[in-house]
Amino acid sequence: MMTSDFDAIRPYNDDEIPGVVNELLHDRLMNAQLKTLLPWLPKWLRNGVIRLAFIGVHSTLDFQLRFMKPIVKYILRKCSNGATFESNHRDIVLDSAILDYLLHIHKFPTTCEIAIGDNLLIYPWIEKVVKLNKAFTVRRGLGAKDLLKSSMLMSQYIHYAVTEKHENIWIAQREGRAKDSSDTTQESVLKMLAMGSEDENPVEQLRDLNIVPLTISYEYDPCDYLKATEFQLKRDNPAYKKSKADDEKNMREGIWGFKGGIHYEAAPCINMLHGTTEFAQHYTQEQKKKFLNYLQQRLDKIEIENKDEAFLRERLLTMYANPVFNKQKALQS
């Protein structure tokens, strides 16, 4: 297979970066978004700072260190209580920009390529930025025939990136984040990863990728009230689908919303190895009061017709409880 076959989905090559950077510097929509990142600077100085940040950017790693690192550092300081990371293995695959930042400060030698759905690439400048940040695109909303072709291409690219480019790859274990925080691996993701070559059986193809499970924990989910809203809208109207504006709002809240403590935990490489007080000792009454107040604030942000507060409260609580339920199941198995 020719590497040019991956052009539609792959991140930028280093020789493409100067041209893309120049396009971004002149992109009106992206420059408007910079007001959010640097609101305290006047326009003339803000533009100068961004141009200065791009000087010397000749590779995706340069872009991550010069542009993404200070932005992520700012987001962690403004929107969280810090991020922690633990792993008992050095051959690691990690998640998106924050994890790339953690990889860097923990002295890992490289960052990772990230799978991102094309439904999130709302504007051309967003696609340019994520591809500069070593993202490759996953096509969404395809019919059965096109989905099979797209899955085959993505599988072949992932195998090529791991075995030939020697890159780390991050890919979600299911399409999108689980709305209720009960994350389980989608079978179709494993099937896609096992499609990379016709010369090996599926188990060997999965083993070639050196899969490392990764858990990401947010103390507070900034999109929790949006997810609860979507639960009710889908309950009341099964045909309901999010709009482009909804996707944009979810991205904005996910980046700038408060997250509390953030923790990433990586397991060893698996290579295909076969309303109570139960947890009251893990939190104080003050912490419980603080969380219940937070919960009410999130409910107050939901503005929809026929608002079912009892249902929405249950959905919000379930999002935070499911990781604990899943750990219990794992310990009992």
PLY file of the C-alpha trace (Angstrom):
ply
format ascii 1.0
element vertex 333
property float x
property float y
property float z
element edge 331
property int vertex1
property int vertex2
end_header
0.00 0.00 0.00
1.30 3.48 -0.88
1.74 5.92 2.01
-0.04 8.53 -0.14
-3.22 6.48 0.38
-3.27 7.86 3.93
-3.22 11.52 2.86
-6.92 12.04 3.57
-6.64 11.09 7.26
-3.01 11.42 8.41
-1.40 14.27 10.42
0.76 16.74 8.54
4.26 15.79 7.45
7.02 18.11 8.59
7.58 19.55 5.10
3.92 20.69 5.00
4.02 22.58 8.27
5.40 26.01 7.20
2.62 26.41 4.63
-0.08 25.38 7.12
1.29 27.72 9.79
1.15 30.61 7.32
-2.48 29.77 6.50
-3.38 29.73 10.20
-1.75 33.11 10.84
-4.08 34.60 8.23
-7.22 32.68 9.28
-9.86 35.17 10.48
-11.88 32.65 12.52
-8.85 31.27 14.34
-7.62 34.75 15.20
-11.06 35.53 16.64
-10.75 32.45 18.90
-7.41 33.70 20.22
-9.30 36.36 22.15
-10.42 33.52 24.43
-6.86 32.31 25.00
-5.26 35.75 25.41
-8.11 38.07 26.48
-5.88 40.42 28.46
-3.77 41.44 25.45
-4.71 44.17 22.93
-5.27 42.87 19.40
-2.01 44.22 17.92
0.06 42.67 20.71
-1.92 39.39 20.69
-1.23 38.91 16.99
2.44 39.61 17.56
2.64 37.05 20.37
1.05 34.37 18.18
3.38 35.10 15.28
6.32 34.91 17.68
5.05 31.54 18.98
5.10 30.15 15.44
8.67 31.24 14.68
10.88 28.18 14.35
7.97 25.71 14.06
9.16 23.14 11.51
7.72 19.89 12.91
4.67 18.63 14.78
6.78 18.36 17.94
7.90 21.98 17.52
4.21 22.97 17.28
3.32 21.02 20.41
6.16 22.53 22.45
5.90 26.11 21.17
2.12 26.45 20.79
0.17 23.68 22.55
2.30 23.35 25.69
1.69 26.91 27.00
-2.02 26.69 26.09
-2.47 23.39 27.94
-0.50 24.73 30.90
-2.81 27.74 31.01
-5.95 25.56 30.77
-4.76 23.30 33.60
-4.04 26.32 35.80
-7.34 28.07 35.00
-9.77 25.14 34.66
-8.52 22.37 36.98
-6.82 21.57 40.25
-3.91 20.01 38.37
-3.29 16.75 36.54
-1.49 13.64 37.78
-0.20 10.65 35.88
0.86 7.14 36.89
2.04 4.16 34.91
3.81 0.91 35.72
5.06 0.50 32.17
7.23 2.59 29.85
5.77 1.56 26.47
2.78 3.87 26.69
-0.03 5.29 24.60
-1.65 8.46 25.89
-4.58 10.80 25.31
-4.76 14.17 23.52
-3.15 17.48 24.36
-3.09 17.25 28.16
-1.49 13.83 28.01
1.04 15.01 25.46
1.86 17.77 27.95
2.20 15.22 30.77
4.38 13.02 28.58
6.69 15.96 27.98
7.02 17.01 31.61
7.55 13.36 32.63
10.45 13.16 30.13
8.92 10.64 27.74
10.83 10.75 24.45
7.79 11.31 22.18
4.14 12.31 22.14
1.28 10.44 20.44
-0.92 10.61 17.37
-4.58 11.06 18.25
-7.72 9.73 16.54
-10.38 12.46 16.27
-13.84 12.28 14.70
-14.36 14.51 11.67
-17.64 15.72 13.23
-15.51 17.86 15.56
-13.61 19.52 12.71
-16.25 22.23 12.45
-14.01 24.86 10.82
-11.00 24.47 8.50
-8.69 26.09 11.07
-9.64 23.46 13.67
-8.67 20.69 11.25
-5.33 22.40 10.58
-4.58 22.81 14.29
-5.42 19.21 15.23
-3.38 17.81 12.33
-0.47 20.00 13.43
-1.02 18.41 16.85
-0.47 14.92 15.35
-4.16 14.01 14.97
-5.56 11.71 12.29
-9.22 11.82 11.35
-11.98 9.25 11.82
-14.90 9.59 9.40
-18.33 9.57 11.04
-21.87 9.08 9.76
-21.02 6.76 6.86
-23.15 4.10 5.20
-22.23 0.43 5.60
-20.11 0.18 2.42
-18.18 3.42 3.00
-17.78 2.58 6.70
-16.06 -0.71 5.84
-13.64 1.05 3.46
-12.96 3.82 5.99
-12.34 1.30 8.80
-9.91 -0.66 6.64
-7.98 2.50 5.73
-7.79 3.66 9.35
-6.66 0.23 10.54
-3.94 0.12 7.89
-2.82 3.62 8.86
-2.65 2.77 12.57
-0.56 -0.34 11.88
1.69 1.70 9.57
2.10 4.46 12.17
2.99 1.98 14.94
5.22 -0.45 13.02
6.81 1.86 10.41
6.72 5.38 11.87
7.23 4.06 15.44
4.57 6.43 16.74
2.35 6.07 19.79
-1.36 6.11 18.93
-4.29 7.15 21.11
-7.78 6.02 20.11
-10.97 6.00 22.20
-12.35 2.57 23.04
-15.72 3.59 21.62
-17.16 6.33 19.40
-17.15 9.45 21.54
-17.05 9.56 25.32
-19.63 7.46 27.14
-22.36 9.90 28.11
-22.97 8.14 31.43
-19.23 7.60 32.17
-19.68 3.82 31.98
-16.84 3.23 29.53
-16.62 -0.18 27.92
-14.74 -1.17 24.80
-16.83 -1.12 21.64
-16.41 -4.42 19.79
-16.25 -2.65 16.44
-13.12 -0.76 17.55
-11.28 -4.04 18.13
-12.55 -5.39 14.81
-11.26 -2.26 13.07
-7.82 -2.60 14.67
-7.64 -6.23 13.51
-8.27 -5.32 9.84
-4.80 -3.92 9.18
-3.37 -6.83 7.21
-4.67 -9.87 5.35
-1.45 -11.78 6.12
-2.00 -12.18 9.87
-4.84 -13.53 11.98
-6.80 -10.96 14.06
-5.14 -11.82 17.38
-1.66 -11.36 15.92
-2.67 -8.04 14.39
-3.89 -6.78 17.76
-0.71 -8.07 19.42
1.39 -6.10 16.91
-0.09 -2.85 18.27
1.07 -3.38 21.90
-2.25 -2.12 23.30
-2.09 -0.23 26.61
-5.40 0.46 28.47
-5.65 4.02 29.78
-8.09 5.44 32.33
-8.84 9.17 32.51
-10.60 10.53 35.60
-12.05 14.04 35.99
-13.22 15.07 39.44
-15.83 17.22 37.70
-17.02 16.77 34.13
-17.52 20.22 32.57
-19.95 18.72 30.03
-22.06 16.88 32.59
-25.10 19.16 32.34
-24.93 19.09 28.54
-24.91 15.29 28.59
-27.84 15.21 31.01
-29.73 17.59 28.72
-29.06 15.29 25.76
-30.34 12.30 27.74
-33.71 13.97 28.33
-34.01 15.35 24.79
-33.37 11.86 23.39
-35.78 10.32 25.88
-38.54 12.75 24.89
-37.70 12.62 21.17
-35.85 9.46 20.01
-35.06 11.18 16.68
-33.18 14.04 18.37
-29.64 14.66 17.08
-27.07 17.22 18.20
-26.44 20.17 15.90
-23.12 21.64 14.77
-23.64 24.37 17.36
-24.13 21.70 20.05
-20.81 20.05 19.10
-19.07 23.42 19.28
-20.56 24.14 22.71
-19.47 20.71 23.99
-15.92 21.34 22.76
-15.83 24.80 24.33
-17.16 23.56 27.69
-14.81 20.56 27.60
-11.79 22.84 27.20
-12.68 25.78 29.41
-15.06 24.23 31.96
-13.78 23.47 35.48
-12.56 19.89 35.90
-11.26 19.75 39.47
-8.53 17.13 39.83
-7.49 15.21 36.70
-5.76 11.83 36.81
-4.42 9.53 34.09
-3.56 5.90 34.83
-2.01 3.49 32.31
-2.05 -0.28 32.77
0.69 -2.63 31.51
0.56 -3.54 27.83
-2.10 -6.26 27.61
-1.03 -7.92 24.33
-4.43 -9.73 24.44
-4.23 -11.27 27.94
-7.08 -13.45 28.63
-27.76 6.35 47.05
-25.76 4.48 49.90
-23.02 5.39 52.36
-20.84 2.50 51.23
-17.95 4.79 50.29
-18.45 7.42 52.99
-14.96 6.79 54.37
-13.53 8.24 51.15
-15.04 11.74 51.52
-15.87 14.26 54.25
-19.25 15.82 54.92
-17.81 19.11 53.66
-16.81 17.46 50.36
-20.29 15.90 50.08
-21.95 19.27 50.69
-19.67 20.90 48.12
-20.53 18.24 45.52
-24.29 18.49 46.13
-24.09 22.28 45.70
-22.11 21.74 42.49
-24.75 19.27 41.28
-27.54 21.80 41.80
-25.56 24.46 39.94
-25.22 22.11 36.96
-28.95 21.34 37.01
-29.68 25.07 37.09
-27.71 25.48 33.84
-30.12 23.20 31.94
-32.77 25.21 30.12
-35.18 22.99 28.16
-38.96 22.64 27.96
-40.62 20.16 30.34
-37.45 19.97 32.40
-37.47 16.71 34.39
-35.14 17.55 37.26
-35.40 14.15 38.97
-34.38 12.38 35.74
-31.59 14.85 35.06
-30.24 14.52 38.62
-30.20 10.71 38.28
-28.31 11.01 34.96
-25.71 13.34 36.47
-25.20 11.13 39.52
-24.90 8.02 37.32
-22.11 9.67 35.29
-20.04 10.06 38.44
-20.98 6.68 39.95
-20.38 4.38 36.96
-16.55 4.35 37.18
-16.90 3.06 40.76
-19.50 0.45 39.73
-17.22 -0.76 36.94
-14.25 -1.06 39.30
-16.39 -3.13 41.67
-17.37 -5.46 38.83
-13.73 -5.82 37.79
-12.63 -6.68 41.35
-15.41 -9.28 41.66
-14.59 -11.01 38.37
0 1
1 2
2 3
3 4
4 5
5 6
6 7
7 8
8 9
9 10
10 11
11 12
12 13
13 14
14 15
15 16
16 17
17 18
18 19
19 20
20 21
21 22
22 23
23 24
24 25
25 26
26 27
27 28
28 29
29 30
30 31
31 32
32 33
33 34
34 35
35 36
36 37
37 38
38 39
39 40
40 41
41 42
42 43
43 44
44 45
45 46
46 47
47 48
48 49
49 50
50 51
51 52
52 53
53 54
54 55
55 56
56 57
57 58
58 59
59 60
60 61
61 62
62 63
63 64
64 65
65 66
66 67
67 68
68 69
69 70
70 71
71 72
72 73
73 74
74 75
75 76
76 77
77 78
78 79
79 80
80 81
81 82
82 83
83 84
84 85
85 86
86 87
87 88
88 89
89 90
90 91
91 92
92 93
93 94
94 95
95 96
96 97
97 98
98 99
99 100
100 101
101 102
102 103
103 104
104 105
105 106
106 107
107 108
108 109
109 110
110 111
111 112
112 113
113 114
114 115
115 116
116 117
117 118
118 119
119 120
120 121
121 122
122 123
123 124
124 125
125 126
126 127
127 128
128 129
129 130
130 131
131 132
132 133
133 134
134 135
135 136
136 137
137 138
138 139
139 140
140 141
141 142
142 143
143 144
144 145
145 146
146 147
147 148
148 149
149 150
150 151
151 152
152 153
153 154
154 155
155 156
156 157
157 158
158 159
159 160
160 161
161 162
162 163
163 164
164 165
165 166
166 167
167 168
168 169
169 170
170 171
171 172
172 173
173 174
174 175
175 176
176 177
177 178
178 179
179 180
180 181
181 182
182 183
183 184
184 185
185 186
186 187
187 188
188 189
189 190
190 191
191 192
192 193
193 194
194 195
195 196
196 197
197 198
198 199
199 200
200 201
201 202
202 203
203 204
204 205
205 206
206 207
207 208
208 209
209 210
210 211
211 212
212 213
213 214
214 215
215 216
216 217
217 218
218 219
219 220
220 221
221 222
222 223
223 224
224 225
225 226
226 227
227 228
228 229
229 230
230 231
231 232
232 233
233 234
234 235
235 236
236 237
237 238
238 239
239 240
240 241
241 242
242 243
243 244
244 245
245 246
246 247
247 248
248 249
249 250
250 251
251 252
252 253
253 254
254 255
255 256
256 257
257 258
258 259
259 260
260 261
261 262
262 263
263 264
264 265
265 266
266 267
267 268
268 269
269 270
270 271
271 272
272 273
274 275
275 276
276 277
277 278
278 279
279 280
280 281
281 282
282 283
283 284
284 285
285 286
286 287
287 288
288 289
289 290
290 291
291 292
292 293
293 294
294 295
295 296
296 297
297 298
298 299
299 300
300 301
301 302
302 303
303 304
304 305
305 306
306 307
307 308
308 309
309 310
310 311
311 312
312 313
313 314
314 315
315 316
316 317
317 318
318 319
319 320
320 321
321 322
322 323
323 324
324 325
325 326
326 327
327 328
328 329
329 330
330 331
331 332
